[in-house]
């Protein structure tokens, strides 16, 4: 009986960890939205700097999406 309870506790903690890892994906989605919002406003205010703003925002999106992918992989590793 004790081992069944310990196994259930470990399984429930795994699901909690996976849920917390999913929050990292939500953070990445919010970050990408904020990056494109800022880039759009920057281009609207200064159309001459469009190339620089686009390049910097693409790097920001790459890093934000990498963090989201990393949290997804972490969630999968917790599940295994």
C-alpha positions as CSV (number, residue, x, y, z in Angstrom):
1,X,0.0,0.0,0.0
2,X,2.8,2.4,0.8
3,X,4.5,1.9,-2.6
4,X,1.1,2.5,-4.4
5,X,0.7,5.8,-2.5
6,X,4.3,6.9,-3.3
7,X,3.8,6.0,-7.0
8,X,0.6,8.1,-7.1
9,X,2.4,11.0,-5.4
10,X,5.2,10.9,-7.9
11,X,2.8,10.7,-10.8
12,X,0.8,13.7,-9.6
13,X,4.0,15.7,-9.1
14,X,5.0,14.9,-12.6
15,X,1.7,16.3,-13.9
16,X,2.2,19.4,-11.8
17,X,5.7,19.8,-13.3
18,X,4.4,19.4,-16.8
19,X,1.8,22.1,-16.2
20,X,4.4,24.5,-14.9
21,X,6.6,23.8,-17.9
22,X,3.6,24.7,-20.1
23,X,3.6,28.1,-18.5
24,X,6.9,28.7,-20.2
25,X,5.2,28.2,-23.6
26,X,2.6,30.8,-22.6
27,X,5.3,33.2,-21.7
28,X,7.0,32.7,-25.0
29,X,3.7,33.4,-26.8
30,X,3.2,36.6,-24.8
31,X,6.8,37.6,-25.5
32,X,6.4,37.2,-29.3
33,X,3.3,39.3,-29.2
34,X,5.0,42.0,-27.3
35,X,8.0,41.9,-29.7
36,X,5.8,42.3,-32.8
37,X,3.7,45.0,-31.1
38,X,6.8,47.0,-30.4
39,X,8.2,46.4,-33.8
40,X,5.0,47.5,-35.5
41,X,4.9,50.7,-33.4
42,X,8.5,51.4,-34.1
43,X,8.1,51.0,-37.8
44,X,5.0,53.2,-37.8
45,X,6.9,56.0,-36.0
46,X,10.1,55.7,-38.0
47,X,9.7,53.9,-41.4
48,X,13.3,54.6,-42.3
49,X,14.5,52.2,-39.6
50,X,12.3,49.3,-40.8
51,X,15.3,47.1,-41.7
52,X,17.0,47.5,-38.4
53,X,13.8,47.0,-36.4
54,X,12.9,43.9,-38.4
55,X,16.3,42.3,-37.9
56,X,16.3,43.0,-34.1
57,X,12.7,41.7,-33.8
58,X,13.5,38.5,-35.6
59,X,16.3,37.8,-33.2
60,X,14.0,38.5,-30.3
61,X,11.4,36.1,-31.7
62,X,14.0,33.4,-32.2
63,X,15.1,33.6,-28.6
64,X,11.5,33.8,-27.3
65,X,10.5,30.8,-29.3
66,X,13.6,28.9,-28.2
67,X,12.5,29.4,-24.6
68,X,9.1,28.1,-25.5
69,X,10.6,25.1,-27.2
70,X,12.9,24.5,-24.3
71,X,10.0,24.5,-21.8
72,X,8.1,22.0,-24.1
73,X,11.1,19.7,-24.2
74,X,11.4,20.0,-20.4
75,X,7.7,19.0,-20.0
76,X,8.3,16.0,-22.2
77,X,11.3,15.0,-20.2
78,X,9.3,15.3,-17.0
79,X,6.7,13.0,-18.5
80,X,9.2,10.3,-19.3
